């Protein structure tokens, strides 16, 4: 086969890999691409005219697909950063869960479609970070969050309790108004949840001499509630010696750390 024939066959075959047809009421044209989500489904891209440009978007299908793959209620800060990085790399905007780009006069529509599809492929690969979440622990996600919010912290500091036992809170966070000791409570097992809370409760009881005086430390129990394993009794027990925060509400957690 000659070089000319290779190029011709490639061009003809590449076009055949994409399928375009009206979607629903015809507002959008759906382009089925040869790119695949990790489960083997094709990535679809949708186009519609907007003024003198054409909007190219996945209509939120990629982030919707991601949500179906995990029980977590929210993305971690690192996963959100990876999505933003993928969008920046491919020149795509991330808006209300959608990947989108505009094909303006003079632009190549095929190139814009490929950019959005490639961004969807990159974002869908976050599925692998969900699968390996036990490797990158919730504490790692919290550390990334504290760094992002510019909240200074020491991780894994060893502190002696009144009993002489040495405890290792996950974070010692210092802010302008007050410092806090934070334990992250995380487990995938409902049967193990109470023992996790009991351990943190015992640690704060043994360290309660640090919670008095002019530079008293705030004790914080940060529950990883992205998995529904905690009971009301667990929260009430933690509240006896600490302030309870929920990882599903990171802004409230940050406000708590910065409060007086």
C-alpha positions as CSV (number, residue, x, y, z in Angstrom):
1,X,0.0,0.0,0.0
2,X,1.4,3.4,-1.0
3,X,1.7,6.4,1.3
4,X,-1.1,8.2,-0.5
5,X,-3.4,5.2,0.0
6,X,-2.6,5.0,3.7
7,X,-3.5,8.7,4.2
8,X,-6.7,8.3,2.1
9,X,-7.8,5.2,4.0
10,X,-7.0,6.8,7.3
11,X,-9.0,9.9,6.5
12,X,-12.0,7.9,5.3
13,X,-11.9,5.5,8.2
14,X,-11.6,8.3,10.8
15,X,-14.7,10.0,9.6
16,X,-16.6,6.7,9.9
17,X,-15.7,6.4,13.6
18,X,-17.9,9.5,14.4
19,X,-21.7,9.3,14.1
20,X,-23.9,12.5,14.1
21,X,-27.6,12.7,14.5
22,X,-30.3,15.0,16.1
23,X,-30.8,14.6,19.8
24,X,-34.3,14.6,21.4
25,X,-36.3,17.6,20.2
26,X,-33.5,18.5,17.8
27,X,-32.1,21.4,19.8
28,X,-28.7,19.5,19.9
29,X,-26.9,17.4,17.4
30,X,-25.4,14.4,19.1
31,X,-21.9,13.2,18.0
32,X,-21.0,9.7,19.1
33,X,-17.2,9.6,19.3
34,X,-14.9,6.5,19.3
35,X,-13.6,7.6,22.7
36,X,-14.8,5.3,25.6
37,X,-15.6,5.7,29.3
38,X,-13.7,3.2,31.5
39,X,-16.8,0.8,31.4
40,X,-16.7,0.7,27.6
41,X,-19.6,3.2,26.8
42,X,-19.0,5.7,24.0
43,X,-18.4,9.3,24.9
44,X,-21.1,11.5,23.3
45,X,-20.6,15.2,22.5
46,X,-23.5,17.6,21.8
47,X,-23.6,20.6,19.6
48,X,-26.0,23.5,19.0
49,X,-25.8,26.9,17.4
50,X,-25.4,29.9,19.7
51,X,-25.3,33.2,17.9
52,X,-22.4,33.1,15.4
53,X,-20.8,30.2,17.3
54,X,-21.5,26.6,18.0
55,X,-21.6,25.3,21.6
56,X,-19.9,21.9,22.0
57,X,-20.6,20.2,25.3
58,X,-21.0,16.8,27.1
59,X,-24.1,18.1,28.8
60,X,-22.7,16.9,32.1
61,X,-22.7,13.3,31.1
62,X,-19.1,12.7,32.2
63,X,-19.6,14.0,35.8
64,X,-22.9,12.1,35.9
65,X,-21.1,8.9,34.9
66,X,-18.6,9.5,37.6
67,X,-21.2,10.0,40.3
68,X,-22.7,6.6,39.3
69,X,-19.4,4.9,40.0
70,X,-19.0,5.9,43.7
71,X,-21.0,6.1,46.9
72,X,-19.2,9.4,47.8
73,X,-21.4,12.4,48.0
74,X,-18.8,14.9,46.8
75,X,-15.5,15.0,45.0
76,X,-12.3,15.5,47.0
77,X,-10.4,18.8,46.5
78,X,-7.7,16.8,44.7
79,X,-10.2,15.3,42.3
80,X,-11.7,18.7,41.6
81,X,-8.2,20.0,40.9
82,X,-7.6,17.1,38.4
83,X,-10.8,18.0,36.6
84,X,-9.7,21.6,36.3
85,X,-6.3,20.5,35.1
86,X,-7.8,18.3,32.4
87,X,-10.0,21.3,31.2
88,X,-7.0,23.6,31.1
89,X,-5.0,21.1,29.1
90,X,-7.6,20.7,26.5
91,X,-8.9,24.3,26.4
92,X,-12.3,23.4,27.8
93,X,-14.5,25.2,30.3
94,X,-16.0,23.4,33.3
95,X,-19.4,25.0,34.1
96,X,-22.2,23.5,36.3
97,X,-20.8,20.1,35.9
98,X,-20.5,20.3,32.1
99,X,-17.5,20.3,29.9
100,X,-18.0,22.9,27.1
101,X,-16.1,24.8,24.4
102,X,-17.2,27.2,21.7
103,X,-16.5,26.8,18.0
104,X,-16.2,30.3,16.7
105,X,-16.2,31.5,13.1
106,X,-13.0,30.3,11.5
107,X,-12.5,27.4,14.0
108,X,-12.5,23.8,13.0
109,X,-15.6,22.1,14.5
110,X,-14.0,18.7,14.4
111,X,-11.0,19.9,16.4
112,X,-13.3,21.4,19.0
113,X,-15.4,18.2,19.3
114,X,-12.2,16.2,19.8
115,X,-11.0,18.6,22.5
116,X,-14.2,18.2,24.5
117,X,-14.2,14.4,24.0
118,X,-10.6,14.1,25.1
119,X,-11.3,16.2,28.2
120,X,-14.3,13.9,29.0
121,X,-11.9,10.9,28.6
122,X,-9.4,12.5,31.0
123,X,-12.1,13.4,33.6
124,X,-13.6,9.9,33.4
125,X,-10.3,8.5,34.4
126,X,-10.8,9.9,37.8
127,X,-12.7,6.7,38.3
128,X,-9.4,5.1,39.1
129,X,-8.8,7.6,41.9
130,X,-12.1,6.5,43.4
131,X,-11.1,2.9,43.2
132,X,-7.7,3.6,45.0
133,X,-9.2,5.9,47.6
134,X,-7.9,3.6,50.4
135,X,-4.4,4.4,49.2
136,X,-4.9,8.1,49.2
137,X,-6.7,8.4,52.5
138,X,-9.2,10.9,53.6
139,X,-6.5,12.4,55.8
140,X,-4.5,13.1,52.6
141,X,-7.5,14.9,51.1
142,X,-7.9,16.9,54.3
143,X,-4.2,17.9,54.1
144,X,-4.7,19.0,50.5
145,X,-7.7,21.1,51.6
146,X,-5.8,22.8,54.5
147,X,-3.0,23.6,52.1
148,X,-5.4,25.0,49.6
149,X,-7.0,27.2,52.3
150,X,-3.6,28.3,53.5
151,X,-4.2,27.0,57.0
152,X,-0.9,26.0,58.6
153,X,-0.8,22.6,60.2
154,X,1.5,19.9,61.5
155,X,0.6,16.4,60.6
156,X,1.0,13.4,62.9
157,X,2.4,15.3,65.9
158,X,3.0,13.1,68.9
159,X,1.5,14.3,72.2
160,X,1.7,12.8,75.7
161,X,-1.6,12.3,77.5
162,X,-2.1,12.6,81.3
163,X,-1.9,8.8,81.5
164,X,1.6,8.9,79.9
165,X,0.3,7.3,76.6
166,X,1.4,9.1,73.4
167,X,-1.4,10.1,71.0
168,X,-1.0,11.1,67.4
169,X,-3.9,13.5,66.3
170,X,-4.1,13.7,62.5
171,X,-3.6,17.5,62.4
172,X,-2.5,20.3,64.7
173,X,-3.9,23.3,62.9
174,X,-2.8,26.9,63.9
175,X,-4.8,29.9,62.9
176,X,-4.6,33.6,63.9
177,X,-7.3,33.2,66.6
178,X,-6.9,29.7,68.0
179,X,-5.2,26.3,67.3
180,X,-7.0,23.0,67.0
181,X,-6.3,19.3,67.3
182,X,-8.1,17.4,64.6
183,X,-8.8,13.7,64.4
184,X,-10.2,12.4,61.1
185,X,-12.8,9.6,61.7
186,X,-13.1,7.4,58.6
187,X,-14.2,3.8,58.0
188,X,-16.1,1.9,55.4
189,X,-17.7,-0.4,57.9
190,X,-20.7,0.4,60.0
191,X,-19.7,-2.3,62.5
192,X,-16.3,-0.6,63.0
193,X,-17.7,2.9,63.3
194,X,-18.3,2.9,67.1
195,X,-14.8,1.6,67.9
196,X,-13.3,4.5,65.8
197,X,-15.3,7.0,67.8
198,X,-14.4,5.4,71.1
199,X,-10.7,5.6,70.2
200,X,-10.9,9.3,69.4
201,X,-13.0,10.0,72.5
202,X,-10.4,8.2,74.7
203,X,-7.6,10.3,73.0
204,X,-9.3,13.6,73.7
205,X,-10.1,12.6,77.3
206,X,-6.4,11.8,77.9
207,X,-5.4,15.1,76.2
208,X,-7.9,17.3,77.9
209,X,-5.2,19.2,79.9
210,X,-4.4,20.8,76.5
211,X,-8.0,22.2,76.3
212,X,-7.6,24.6,79.2
213,X,-5.7,27.8,79.8
214,X,-5.2,31.0,77.8
215,X,-3.9,29.0,74.8
216,X,-6.4,26.2,75.1
217,X,-6.6,23.9,72.0
218,X,-9.9,23.2,70.3
219,X,-10.6,19.5,69.9
220,X,-12.2,18.7,66.5
221,X,-13.7,15.4,65.4
222,X,-13.9,15.4,61.6
223,X,-16.2,12.7,60.3
224,X,-15.8,11.3,56.8
225,X,-19.5,11.2,56.1
226,X,-19.2,10.5,52.4
227,X,-20.1,7.0,53.3
228,X,-23.2,6.4,55.5
229,X,-21.8,4.4,58.4
230,X,-22.3,6.8,61.4
231,X,-25.2,6.8,63.8
232,X,-26.6,9.7,65.8
233,X,-25.1,8.0,68.9
234,X,-21.6,8.3,67.3
235,X,-22.0,12.0,66.8
236,X,-23.4,12.5,70.3
237,X,-20.4,10.7,71.8
238,X,-17.9,12.7,69.9
239,X,-19.7,16.0,70.9
240,X,-19.0,15.3,74.6
241,X,-15.3,16.2,74.3
242,X,-14.9,17.8,70.9
243,X,-16.6,19.9,68.2
244,X,-18.0,17.7,65.4
245,X,-17.3,18.7,61.8
246,X,-18.4,16.8,58.6
247,X,-16.1,16.3,55.6
248,X,-19.1,16.7,53.3
249,X,-19.2,20.4,54.5
250,X,-15.5,21.5,54.0
251,X,-16.3,25.3,54.2
252,X,-17.9,24.8,57.6
253,X,-14.9,22.9,58.7
254,X,-12.6,25.7,57.6
255,X,-14.8,28.3,59.3
256,X,-14.6,26.3,62.5
257,X,-10.8,26.2,62.5
258,X,-10.6,29.9,62.0
259,X,-13.2,30.8,64.7
260,X,-12.1,32.2,68.1
